[in-house]
Amino acid sequence: MKTARKIESFFGVFRVIIAVLIAYMISLIALTVISDEPVMAIRQFIVGPFSTIRRFGDMVALATLFTFTGLCMCFMYAVNKFNLSAEGIVIISGCMTTYLGIQLQGIPKGILLPVLLLTSILIGMAAAAIPAVLNARFDAHVVVVSLMLNYILFYLSQFILKYDMKDVSMPSLASLKYPEELKLAVLVPKTEIHAGLIIAAVCVVLVVIAIYKTPFGYAMRTVGSNPNFAKYAGISVTGTVVAAQIIGGAFAGLGGAVEILGRYERFRWLEMPNYGFDGLIVAVMAHRNPALVPVGALLLAYIRTGADIVTRTTDIPAEFVSIVQGIIILLIAAEMFLSGLKRRMIFKSARESLENTEKQQEAVKA
């Protein structure tokens, strides 16, 4: 017998699936209308990410980064705080990973690589703590502060790039190369699927355990759902909220380092890549469940890779992917979307439960 809680959980995932399918169908219709070569555009959008091993590798590598930022946002969602600093954290973490890799070259890889990854985690925690503490101590709006922090971190990375590690031999602004031996191992030849995929998988397991199997995870979920009850139960609401955001920042920081060490040989992000905001989309698609984050990350990476292939091989503009993402978010965020179906499912389950109870009582009387 389905309980109301199980129905709520099932419906959350079901609504995401339906939203993605609707967005996908609308996208296919849009391709048919606006493209001079609709058949080619649709084919590239659907099968393009799987057409070559390299394109498939690009999709998996992109999903790896999305997994880190998605896990970051799961912690923010757990305490119901929309700390959006992941974007800036990914950028400054990638920048500092490159800078330290250049400055500390000569140190054995077995020592330097863990140091770089640990440093990226600490950078992420420190950056995420800024809006978290300002919100907790001074009631500053966490969304506004975190968005402004993204610009500060981005322009700080550009300052470091331009004045401390610029490669003057490059025709465009880019850093010097970090030592080749620091690059993460490639798992599949001729692709960008790197060892960061393993790190991401381990992080998913750790986050699932942390959120659902530990006292701190219970405290986070309680604070996020009912802070008044959490306070009455003796949980430190402020401490839990701040700690959750700091831990979330650690995963965004680690993601920035893994992205640089896995897919690049130098730092050259001259504009915001929106990887942090993509983590928000992934967390929403995963229904804030860290166990489903890899699925959401793969799905978004598939859409992003397919749209990128379409824009490079057909007459479809690059903004096409933003349309697809926007439709998905609108449908998922709409509270009334399929709400009637959910109510009918809960009502049906309650009625069946009541009928079974009445039958059992009649059987006992007989």
N, C-alpha and C positions, 0 to 999 in steps of 0.2 A: 504494500500500500504506500502510495506516494504521500509524503507529508508536505505541508506548505513550504517548509524550508527547502526541501529537495526540489520542489517545483520552481521556487525562486531561483535556485542555483542553475537548474536546467534552462529556465527561461532566459537567464542572463546570457548564457552561451548561445542559445538558439537565436536570440535577437541579434547578436553580433553576426552570426552566420547569414541570416536573412538580409541584414543591412549590407554586408559585403556583396552578396549575390545581386541585390538590387542595384548597388552602385556599379557593379561590373556590367550588368545588362544595360544600364543607362550609358555607360562608357562605350560599349559596343555600338549602341544606337548613335551616339555622338560621332564616333569614328565613321560610321556609314554616311552620316549627313555632311560632315565637314571635310572629309578627305576626297581627293580626286582618285585615289586608289584604295577604296575601302577594304577590299578583300585582302590586299597586301598588308594594310595597317592592322586589321583585325588579326590576321595570322601572326604578325610580328608581336602583337600585344599578348596573345595567348600562349604561343609556343616559343617565342623568341628567347626567353630566359633558359629554355632547355635545348635550344638548337645546337649549341656547341658547349664543350666542356668548360671553356673559358667563361662564357656567359653564365653558366650554372655556378661556377666558382665565384664570380662577382656577386651573384645573388646570395650565396651562403656567407661570403665575407661581410656583405652589408648587413645581413641578418645577425651576424655575430655582434656587431656594434650596437644594433638596435636592441639586442638582448640586454646588454649592460645598461643602456639608458632606460629601457623598459623596467628593469629591476629597480633602478633608482626611483622611478615614478611610483612603483608599487609601495615603497616605503612612505612616500609622500601621501599617497591615497589612503594608506592604512590609518594614518592619524588625521585624515581629512584636512591636510594643509597643501595648498597648491604652490609649493616651492618650485619655481621653474628655472632654477639656476643651472640645470644640467647642461644646457647649451654652452654657457660660458665655461663651465667646469671641463667639459670635453676639450674645448679649444686650449685653455691655459694648461691643462694636463699634457696634451700633445706637445705644446710648445716647450714646456719645462722638461719633458722627457727627452726631447731632441737636444735641448741646451745642455742638460747634464750628461747626456751620452757623448756629446762633443767635448765637453770640458773634462770629463773623467775618463776619456779613452786611455787605454793602457792597463786599466784594472781588468783582471780576468772576467770573462763573461759570466761564469758561475757566481760571481759576487756582484758584479755591476747590474746584471739584468734584474735580480730580485730587488736590489736597491732602487732601481728606476720604477719598478712596479709598486713597491711600497711607498715611494715618494709620491707617485701619482694618486695613491689612495689617500695619503695625508693631505695633499693639495685639495682633493675633492671634499674631504671632510671639513677642512678649514673654510673653503669657499661656501659650502652649504650652510655652515654654522652662522654666517653673517646675517642672512635674512631670518634664519630661525631664531637667533638670539634677539635681534632687533624687534621681531614680532612678539617674542615672549616677554621682554623687559619693557619695551616702550610702545607696544601695541601698533607697531608699524605694519602696514599692509604687506603681507608676505609676497603676494603676486607682484605688486609694484616694485618692491625692493629687489626681488630676485630678477625681474626683467631688466632693471637698471644695472644690476650687478653683471648681467651678461655683457652689456656694452663695455663696462669697465674692464672686465677680464679679457674681452676681445681686443680692445685697443692696447691693453697691457701686453698682450701677446705680439701685437704688431710692433710695439716699441722695442721689445726684446729682439724680435726678428730683424728689425731694421738696423739697430745699433749694436747688437751683441753677437749675432751669428749669421749675418748676411753673407752670402756667397757672391762676391763681386764679379765672378766669371760668368754668372748666369744672366741671360738677357732680361729676365723678369725677376721680381723680388722673390727670393727663396733662401732658405738657410743652407749652411754647409751640410754635408752629409754626415750622419752619425756613423760609427764603425759598422761595417757590414756584418760582423759576427753577432751584433746585438739583435739582428732581425729574427723574428719568431720563425720557427721551422715550418716549412710548407708541408702540409699533410697530403695533398693531392698534386702530383706534378702538373705543370702547365696551367695551374690555377692560382688564385689568391686565397685559397682555403688554408688557413694557417693554424698554428697551435693555440691561438686565441679562442678558437672554437671549443677546445677542451676546457680552457679556463672559464669560458662562459657557461658551459654545462655544469661544471663544479659549482659555480656561483648560484646557478638556478637551484640546485639541490640544497645548498646552504641556506638560501633565502626561504625556500619552502619550509625547511626545518625551523628556521628562526621565527617565522611568522605564525606557523600553525602548531609547533611542537614545543615551544619554550614559554616560560612565564612572561618574558618581555614581549613576545609576540602576542600573547593574550592581552597584555596591558595595552599594546598598540591598538589592537582591534577594538578593545573596549573603549578606549579614549576616542577613537575615531567614530564609533557608532553612538556613544552616549557619554560625553565627558562628565556630566553631573553624577551619573551612577559610578563612573570610575573614581571620581573624587570621594564619593561616599564610601566606596570599597577600600579606600586607603591607597589608591594608586596616585603617584605623583604625575599629575596631568602635564604640567609644564615641562618637567624633566623628560617624560616619555616622548612628548611632541618634538622637543629639540633633539633628543638622541636619535629618533627615527629619521629626521631630516639629515642629520650628520651622517648616519650610516648610509642613507640613500646616496648622498654625495660621494661617498667612497666608491660606489660602483660606477658612477659616471666618470670619476677620475680614472679608475682602472680602465674603463672603456676607451678613454682618450689615449692612454698609453698603448694599449693593445692595438688600437687602430693605426697609430703611427708606426709601431714596431712590426706590425704584420703586413701593412699594405704600402708603406711609403719608405723612401730612403732619406728624406729630408722633410722639414716642416715648410709648408707652402700654402697654408690656408689664409687667403687674403680677404675672405669674406665669411660670414657665418654660414656654415654648412647645414644648419638646422637639424643636426643629429640629436640634440637634446630635446627639441620639440617633437621629433619623430618618436622619441621614447614615450612621450605623453600619448601619442596615437596608439602605440603598441600596448601600453598599459590599459587604455580604454578598450581596445579590441580583445585583450586578454581578460576583460571583466575584472581587472585589478587582482587577478590570481597569478602569482609568480610561476606556478606550474604551467600555465598556458602562455606565458610570455614568449617562449621560443616559437610557438605556433603563430602568434601575432606578429613576431619579428620576421618570420619566414614569409608570411602572407604580405606584409607591407613591402618587404624586399622584393618579392615577386612582382608586385604591382609597380614598384619604383623601377626595377630593372626592365620590365616589359615596356613601360612608358618611355624610358630612356632610349631603348632600342627603336621604338616607333618614331621618336623625334629625330633620331640620327639617320634613319633609313627611309622615312616618308616625309610628307609635307605637313605633318601634325606639329604644332608649336610645343615648346617645352612646358608651358603652363598646363598642359593636359593632365599631368599627374596631380597637380594641385586640385583640379576639379574632382578627380576620383577620390582623393583623400577627404576633401570637403564634404562630399556626399556621404561617405562612410561615417564621419564624425557627426554630421547632422542627424542621421538616422539613429545612431547609437545613443547620442546624447538626448534625443527626444524622449521624454519620460512616457508620453502617451503612445509611442510607437508599439503596436501589438499588445498594449496593456489590456485591451478587452479580452484577448485570447488568454492572457495570464489569469485574469479574474475567473474566466469560465473554467480553466483547468483547476484552480484552487477550489472553486465551488463544487465542481464534479467530484474532486477528491474528498471534500468534506461530506458531501452527500453519501458517497459510497461508504465512508467510514461510519457514518451514522446508521446507515442501513445494516451494515455488518454487526454493529453493536446491538441493534434491535433484534436481529436474528439470533444472536448469541443469548440474549436475555430470554427470548421466547423458548429457545432450546432448553435453557436451564429450568424454566417453569414447567415445561413439558416433562 
